């Protein structure tokens, strides 16, 4: 399978780069498209549709190909994947129906291929990713002869240049600010491997979530969750025109680590704060009774951790690749700034193959000692290799 990555800041630039990439008889069938909400996703999708290229697309908080980080632009990973080896699914969804919709997606994947892998992206800023992972898994297992079979799920949550208002996913002829788009791949024909890795380090003593509901944390050790985070870490929220729900970007540097038995902790970012009831609104479920620890902003050792864990995939799981996709939490970019380029470059050079990615509001993948989960503050790498 051949792959190439292109970028541009306009429809015209992408059209030119696409024509150049196809000048040597390269005929892509699939485009992984990541672009800023400032760009015309419908026009880009139509351009690819005219050339009979299927689209898997999401909006971003920054884009990159190989080691080059962009802002406000468009990046594409083009692949000539056999159309018989993949499908694109697109489902409108909401917080109330996410599990049911993802459940249908799991069944769809299993009906399409004996061993499907799911590369997904979802829109809607406040949509919790946990029901999506659970739904796909349950739908897949319902249609499987072995109810304990693990299904491959990687992906990212669409972003909107940190506006935290409206994010989008799209495919040929479809676009929505509350939807799930999935690239379903036949793993009997194409290997889909990867890892979700973080490097964020926990600090302080273990605490207990004493009251929560889904992704809303009300109290930690019986104290208001917002006050606990502000007092413990010395951060403040910015009151926005007397709004009750406020953006809490400072907390993105200090995520909660939800401890789990015998596996890596899962990271949860408090994306918003409720100034009235002093709760934290996280980007994923934090069960009541959970044991948590706070995290400090990462140092540069975190980059070494990510690169080392990706290198372990190359050495022990998938030595070769045709293409790479990366979903990297925007909080990593906020923390590292320009040094983020080093992490992306080093990961891409492990396989030295075309790569496209974006800075996301959440990630899907499997940690080194865990299962497939919804994550925050994580770098998720996907490695594709035709068999």
C-alpha atoms as one frame of an Amber mdcrd trajectory, in Angstrom:
protein
   0.000   0.000   0.000   1.413   3.349  -1.026   0.858   6.508   0.988   1.803
  10.151   0.748   1.078  13.236   2.849   0.257  16.708   1.530  -0.665  20.045
   3.080  -1.933  23.491   2.166  -3.686  26.588   3.434  -6.381  26.763   0.750
  -8.487  24.615  -1.540  -6.333  25.709  -4.462  -3.109  24.671  -2.716  -4.546
  21.264  -1.840  -5.788  20.776  -5.402  -2.309  21.536  -6.750  -0.603  19.223
  -4.245  -3.128  16.476  -4.984  -2.526  16.729  -8.718   1.224  16.547  -8.158
   0.908  13.493  -5.915  -1.127  11.699  -8.577   1.208  12.556 -11.455   3.183
   9.297 -11.153   0.160   6.981 -11.483  -0.549   7.065  -7.758  -4.316   6.671
  -7.426  -5.426   7.158  -3.819  -8.714   5.615  -2.724  -8.740   7.040   0.804
  -7.902  10.439   2.289  -7.383  11.047   5.989  -8.181  14.772   6.244  -7.447
  16.998   9.228  -8.171  20.708   8.937  -8.889  23.881  10.852 -12.517  24.935
  11.341 -11.491  28.060   9.425 -11.134  25.959   6.271 -13.922  24.929   3.890
 -14.337  21.229   4.728 -17.211  20.838   2.276 -15.107  22.136  -0.623 -12.192
  19.850   0.299 -14.545  16.881   0.597 -16.124  17.672  -2.775 -12.703  17.922
  -4.410 -11.791  14.447  -3.176 -15.232  13.088  -4.030 -14.783  14.184  -7.635
 -11.701  11.981  -7.796 -13.514   9.021  -6.226 -11.494   9.269  -3.012 -13.246
   8.285   0.225 -12.880  10.778   3.073 -12.276  10.385   6.812 -12.173  13.901
   8.192 -12.064  15.932  11.402 -11.471  19.512  12.480  -8.481  20.286  14.667
  -6.603  22.485  17.135  -3.521  22.331  14.929  -2.413  19.927  12.213   0.807
  18.218  11.183   2.351  15.986   8.565   5.593  14.196   9.300   7.458  16.692
  11.520   5.849  19.903  10.310   3.271  21.536  12.602   0.677  23.781  10.974
  -2.068  26.096  12.229  -5.265  27.009  10.406  -4.359  24.681   7.555  -5.304
  21.431   5.825  -3.310  18.188   5.918  -4.059  14.965   4.074  -2.725  11.431
   4.275  -3.504   9.780   0.929  -3.542   5.987   0.611  -4.246   3.615  -2.264
  -5.855   1.092   0.090  -7.877  -1.598  -1.681 -11.522  -0.426  -1.447 -12.536
  -3.985  -0.557 -10.447  -3.723   2.611 -12.162  -0.721   4.226 -15.462   1.059
   4.760 -16.386   4.524   5.994 -19.301   4.823   8.425 -20.903   8.094   9.561
 -23.455   8.315  12.383 -25.138  11.351  13.901 -24.944  11.025  17.693 -25.357
  12.809  21.030 -24.454  12.332  24.668 -27.763  10.524  25.221 -27.418   8.166
  22.243 -23.620   7.726  21.993 -23.617   4.184  23.381 -26.466   3.008  21.124
 -24.961   4.619  18.036 -21.521   3.193  18.750 -23.139  -0.198  19.415 -24.598
  -0.098  15.894 -21.160   0.821  14.575 -19.631  -2.211  16.299 -22.196  -4.470
  14.663 -21.627  -2.801  11.275 -17.891  -3.430  11.527 -18.336  -7.074  12.442
 -20.797  -7.585   9.588 -18.317  -6.019   7.161 -15.197  -7.947   8.219 -14.412
 -10.940  10.391 -11.689  -8.928  12.156 -12.501  -5.225  11.876 -10.377  -2.416
  13.266 -11.924   0.978  13.946 -10.162   4.312  13.438 -12.672   6.876  14.697
 -13.207  10.582  15.246 -16.135  12.312  16.910 -17.386  15.872  17.073 -19.219
  17.726  19.889 -16.946  19.330  22.480 -18.731  17.925  25.528 -19.363  14.418
  24.171 -17.853  11.773  26.465 -15.793   9.202  24.582 -16.282   6.368  27.077
 -19.747   5.319  25.794 -18.323   5.252  22.277 -15.595   2.755  23.182 -18.031
   0.707  25.243 -20.662   0.725  22.484 -18.297  -0.344  19.709 -16.893  -3.094
  21.914 -20.306  -4.440  22.944 -21.651  -4.299  19.378 -18.604  -6.132  18.076
 -18.789  -8.776  20.799 -22.521  -9.354  20.209 -21.741 -10.344  16.638 -18.648
 -12.358  17.570 -18.409 -16.066  18.339 -16.168 -15.152  21.280 -17.751 -12.569
  23.574 -14.344 -11.832  25.110 -12.729 -10.837  21.818 -10.960  -7.476  21.982
 -11.642  -5.054  19.171  -9.073  -2.568  17.878 -10.126   1.074  18.410  -7.933
   4.110  17.764  -8.799   7.725  17.081  -9.282  11.267  18.263 -11.877  13.817
  19.258 -12.283  16.670  16.792 -11.260  20.176  17.899 -11.905  23.792  16.919
  -8.704  25.789  17.434  -9.411  26.004  21.194 -12.680  27.912  20.748 -14.442
  25.029  22.567 -17.684  25.769  20.722 -18.314  23.616  17.628 -16.195  20.788
  16.264 -16.902  18.757  13.132 -16.307  15.368  11.555 -17.041  14.723   7.899
 -16.941  12.314   4.992 -18.132  12.368   1.388 -21.313  14.442   1.331 -21.754
  14.470   5.113 -20.651  16.802   7.893 -21.888  17.299  11.467 -21.001  19.012
  14.728 -22.335  16.013  16.676 -21.370  12.797  14.914 -19.050   9.827  14.769
 -17.034   8.983  11.659 -15.260   5.639  11.429 -12.725   4.113   9.100 -13.410
   0.377   9.413 -10.438  -1.683   8.224 -10.204  -5.410   7.474  -7.403  -6.540
   9.800  -7.063  -9.797   7.859  -5.676  -7.647   5.034  -4.139  -4.651   6.805
  -2.410  -4.609  10.179  -3.622  -1.843  12.488  -1.329  -1.464  15.472  -0.510
   1.389  17.828  -0.296   2.774  21.330  -1.768   5.492  23.528   0.998   6.962
  25.657   1.198   9.969  27.924   4.203  10.643  30.134   2.187  12.838  32.544
   3.410  12.201  36.101   1.115  11.948  39.115   1.864  13.934  42.274   0.572
  13.996  45.825  -1.515  11.503  47.707  -4.327   9.372  46.343  -7.755  10.975
  46.752 -11.311   9.674  46.359 -14.038  10.983  44.075 -16.870  11.092  46.594
 -19.560  12.417  44.256 -19.716  12.297  40.470 -22.170  11.723  37.640 -20.693
  10.578  34.344 -18.063  13.150  33.416 -19.050  15.684  36.122 -17.010  15.529
  39.339 -18.776  17.282  42.230 -16.641  16.422  45.254 -13.196  14.981  45.949
 -12.651  13.779  49.519 -16.053  15.342  50.266 -14.857  18.812  49.241 -15.956
  20.744  46.137 -13.878  19.445  43.258 -13.150  22.863  41.763 -11.945  24.243
  45.083  -9.768  21.182  45.633  -8.034  21.657  42.303  -7.625  25.401  42.696
  -6.287  25.181  46.246  -4.091  22.159  45.679  -2.438  23.431  42.529  -2.692
  27.179  43.003  -4.604  27.872  39.790  -7.594  30.134  39.221 -10.543  30.195
  36.868 -11.295  33.199  34.740 -14.853  34.392  35.211 -16.387  34.978  31.771
 -19.161  37.573  31.873 -20.791  35.939  34.889 -21.238  32.643  33.046 -21.964
  29.669  35.256 -20.002  27.215  33.066 -16.557  28.563  32.284 -13.640  27.350
  30.230 -10.882  26.100  32.495  -7.787  25.928  30.290  -5.439  26.099  33.285
  -6.685  22.692  34.420  -5.561  21.109  31.150  -2.041  21.255  32.548  -3.143
  19.432  35.731  -5.341  16.489  34.669  -6.737  13.849  36.987  -5.171  10.394
  36.857  -7.868   7.807  37.531  -6.150   4.794  39.076  -7.076   1.274  37.934
  -6.032  -2.128  39.162  -3.195  -3.825  37.266  -3.308  -1.396  34.320  -2.101
   2.115  33.536  -4.211   4.954  34.968  -6.483   6.773  32.547  -6.121  10.552
  32.271  -9.105  12.886  32.577  -8.936  16.612  31.818 -11.318  19.081  33.447
 -12.308  21.026  30.324 -14.868  23.247  32.073 -15.707  24.364  35.583 -19.092
  25.172  37.105 -18.652  28.270  39.236 -22.058  27.773  40.880 -21.823  24.222
  42.242 -17.987  24.166  42.161 -17.854  21.033  40.013 -15.405  20.003  37.296
 -16.714  18.934  33.879 -14.232  16.443  32.494 -13.653  15.187  28.975 -14.478
  11.638  30.027 -16.212   9.602  32.710 -14.857   9.691  36.271 -16.801   7.071
  38.271 -17.902   7.861  41.803 -15.581   6.130  44.250 -12.609   6.367  41.882
  -9.148   6.784  43.334  -7.390   9.704  41.686  -4.198  11.719  41.803  -3.456
  15.119  40.319  -0.760  15.585  37.688   1.924  18.174  37.151   2.621  19.707
  33.742   5.041  17.368  31.977   8.744  17.922  31.622  10.720  16.988  28.539
  11.156  13.440  29.842   7.557  12.935  28.750   8.635  13.246  25.121  11.287
  10.590  25.707   8.603   8.337  27.228   6.311   8.712  24.209   9.127   8.073
  21.731  10.388   5.049  23.691   6.935   3.461  23.872   6.369   4.015  20.156
   9.795   2.505  19.501   8.727  -0.568  21.486   5.811  -1.035  19.069   8.251
  -0.959  16.155  10.639  -3.395  17.822   8.136  -5.850  19.260   4.833  -5.545
  17.387   5.013  -3.868  13.971   8.528  -3.444  12.522   7.284  -2.092   9.192
   4.662   0.442   8.187   3.030   1.914   5.115   1.529   4.948   6.857   1.158
   6.547  10.294  -1.691   8.507  11.884  -1.241  10.453  15.111  -3.869  11.906
  17.446  -2.125  14.116  20.017  -3.948  15.957  22.791  -3.832  19.733  22.399
  -2.827  19.967  26.078   0.519  18.455  25.078   0.973  21.239  22.541  -0.025
  23.868  25.108   2.563  22.435  27.517   5.461  21.857  25.134   4.957  24.558
  22.505   7.485  24.440  19.682   9.271  21.469  21.286   6.245  19.366  20.276
   7.804  19.258  16.814  10.614  17.134  18.257   8.212  14.463  19.523   6.370
  14.271  16.194   9.606  14.109  14.209  11.116  11.398  16.379   8.022   9.212
  16.225   7.737   9.579  12.449  11.407   8.684  11.959  10.969   5.365  13.811
   9.264   3.977  10.689  10.197   6.799   8.285   6.847   6.643   6.509   4.237
   9.312   5.645   2.324  10.559   8.675  -0.576  12.926   9.277  -2.114  13.970
  12.553  -3.841  16.656  14.553  -4.068  18.127  18.041  -7.273  16.768  19.539
  -9.655  17.178  22.491  -9.417  13.485  23.420  -7.864  10.285  22.151  -8.815
   6.629  21.655  -6.302   3.811  21.930  -4.603   1.173  24.018  -1.956   1.920
  26.613   1.007  -0.387  27.185  -0.634  -2.296  30.055  -4.285  -1.419  29.450
  -7.219  -2.043  27.171  -8.729   0.107  24.453  -9.964   3.262  26.215 -10.874
   6.881  25.800  -7.975   9.080  26.979  -7.010  12.715  27.568  -3.574  14.376
  27.520  -2.305  11.459  25.448  -0.445  10.831  22.219  -2.120   8.058  20.217
  -0.188   6.566  17.309  -1.709   4.283  14.644   0.511   2.180  12.374  -0.945
   0.813   9.117   0.732  -2.009   7.152  -0.728  -3.968   4.277  -0.212  -7.718
   4.654
